[in-house]
Amino acid sequence: MLKLYYMPGACPLVPHVALEWAKADYTIQLVKREELKSPDFLAKNPQGSVPLLEDGDWRLAQNVAIVEYINTLYPDAHLFGQGSLKEQAKARQWLALANTDLHGSFGILFKLPFLADSEEAKEKISTVMIGRIKSIYAQVEKAVSANDYLCGNTITIGDVYFYVISRWAATLKVDLSEFTNLGAYFKRVENNAGVQKALKDQGLLG
């Protein structure tokens, strides 16, 4: 049986949805923030982060690696859609963009209190990061202006990653209201049955 270590609402929500789509036999294990650097958890994942996937006594970290592993174990889940090789490669491109550029920019905003001493310096960093975030969401806005999802009218795991990160925007006061298609797009993703199940399992829905 697979086990996914997670923190509620954080990026492990992405492979959590993937496991739901795969109809995998799995369990989830909540990890509190203070436990990430504990000796017990570091013995499992020296990076001291989630997500972490266990398959028996074998462990795998990092979202993209975990999603690819689930996709290989459960090819009928079609995490990257059922299109052509090129279409599935595009789905992976969106996943990579969310995982690296977008997640990284939000990560800097989360760490901002520790990155600069003065309010002026924090404001400068914040302005740059929000600019990067909005430039990425502008690409998403364009992609979903003509289709329901990033790769057409079929949801892929890349859509889930962008949805998960969008939940952080309100917390960090990143205003995405200028993008008129995003609200409906994120609602479509949120209403997916697998997404709903993962949200409920993590205590994020009533």
Secondary structure as the mmCIF struct_conf table of DSSP 4:
data_model
#
loop_
_struct_conf.conf_type_id
_struct_conf.id
_struct_conf.beg_label_comp_id
_struct_conf.beg_label_asym_id
_struct_conf.beg_label_seq_id
_struct_conf.end_label_comp_id
_struct_conf.end_label_asym_id
_struct_conf.end_label_seq_id
STRN STRN1 LEU A 2 TYR A 6
TURN_TY1_P TURN_TY1_P1 PRO A 8 GLY A 9
BEND BEND1 ALA A 10 ALA A 10
TURN_TY1_P TURN_TY1_P2 CYS A 11 PRO A 12
HELX_RH_AL_P HELX_RH_AL_P1 LEU A 13 ALA A 22
TURN_TY1_P TURN_TY1_P3 LYS A 23 LYS A 23
STRN STRN2 TYR A 26 LEU A 30
HELX_RH_3T_P HELX_RH_3T_P1 ARG A 33 GLU A 35
TURN_TY1_P TURN_TY1_P4 LEU A 36 LYS A 37
BEND BEND2 SER A 38 SER A 38
HELX_RH_AL_P HELX_RH_AL_P2 PRO A 39 LYS A 44
TURN_TY1_P TURN_TY1_P5 PRO A 46 GLN A 47
BEND BEND3 VAL A 50 VAL A 50
STRN STRN3 LEU A 52 ASP A 55
TURN_TY1_P TURN_TY1_P6 GLY A 56 ASP A 57
STRN STRN4 TRP A 58 ALA A 61
BEND BEND4 GLN A 62 GLN A 62
HELX_RH_AL_P HELX_RH_AL_P3 ASN A 63 LEU A 73
HELX_RH_3T_P HELX_RH_3T_P2 PRO A 75 ALA A 77
TURN_TY1_P TURN_TY1_P7 LEU A 79 PHE A 80
BEND BEND5 GLN A 82 GLY A 83
HELX_RH_AL_P HELX_RH_AL_P4 LEU A 85 LEU A 97
HELX_RH_PI_P HELX_RH_PI_P1 ALA A 98 LEU A 102
HELX_RH_AL_P HELX_RH_AL_P5 HIS A 103 PHE A 110
TURN_TY1_P TURN_TY1_P8 LYS A 111 LYS A 111
HELX_RH_AL_P HELX_RH_AL_P6 LEU A 112 LEU A 115
BEND BEND6 ASP A 117 SER A 118
HELX_RH_AL_P HELX_RH_AL_P7 GLU A 119 ALA A 143
TURN_TY1_P TURN_TY1_P9 VAL A 144 ALA A 146
BEND BEND7 ASN A 147 ASP A 148
STRN STRN5 TYR A 149 TYR A 149
TURN_TY1_P TURN_TY1_P10 LEU A 150 CYS A 151
STRN STRN6 GLY A 152 GLY A 152
BEND BEND8 ASN A 153 THR A 154
HELX_RH_AL_P HELX_RH_AL_P8 ILE A 157 THR A 171
TURN_TY1_P TURN_TY1_P11 LEU A 172 LYS A 173
TURN_TY1_P TURN_TY1_P12 SER A 177 GLU A 178
TURN_TY1_P TURN_TY1_P13 THR A 180 ASN A 181
HELX_RH_AL_P HELX_RH_AL_P9 LEU A 182 GLU A 190
TURN_TY1_P TURN_TY1_P14 ASN A 191 ASN A 191
BEND BEND9 ASN A 192 ASN A 192
HELX_RH_AL_P HELX_RH_AL_P10 ALA A 193 ASP A 201
TURN_TY1_P TURN_TY1_P15 GLN A 202 GLY A 203
#
